[in-house]
Amino acid sequence: MKILKPTMAALSASIIATGIGCLVSLPAGSQAGSAQAQAGSAQAQAGSAQAQLVDAAGNMHIPDNYRINYEYLGSWSVAGDEKGAKEMHTVYASPGAAEAYRATGQFPDGSVLVKEVQSTATAVMTTGTVSHVDRLKGWFMMVKDSKNSHPDNKLWGNGWGWSWFDADNKVKTTSKDFRADCLGCHIPAKATDWIYVSGYPGLKK
């Protein structure tokens, strides 16, 4: 036993050293590969989302169950003329869109953004003057498309599909021309691909 102890100790040390060496050397390459795989998966998810919501002519409709299946990005409060807010805007992104943005700094083609617009009610409560959502007014939807896939459709351009839907009809837009009906509100966000990314913490790495 006295002769075997040093041998076993040396063997154990060798095994431990080898194991540590593996743990140290593997992550560098595997992490890069994992990040690329995640970005690719996210882009594939984005393309799948578009395929379900846009027909061959470029007509869009609001997705079902987006509150459950999409990722919450952030909310905007539109100040009223007096106290409180007059509208609340809540924005959701299709599966994989935010993940891809965090990895690349861009929304991949097929990414779908849905903004839910609701009127508010304001009242004095124990915490002060409080506004809360009251009634759905409609949705604004954008679909990323850097390839200009629908050049004959006036609701597509500048890298996106654009449409507003009233609350009583989620499958037929009331928008006619994105330049006249939609683009004006997004001019200040031109440098960030027409999206106000500063309001969405989930897009930050």
Secondary structure, DSSP 8 states (H G I E B T S, - for coil): -TTHHHHHHHHHHHHHHHHHHHHHHHHHHHHHHHHHHHHHHHHHHHHHHHHHHB-TT--B---TTHHHHSEEEEEEEEE-SSSSEEEEEEEEE-TTHHHHHHHHSS--TT-EEEEEEEEEEEEEETTEEEEEEEEEEEEEEEEE-TT---TT-TTEETTEEEEEEETT-SSS-----HHHHTGGGGGGGGGGTT--GGG-GGG--
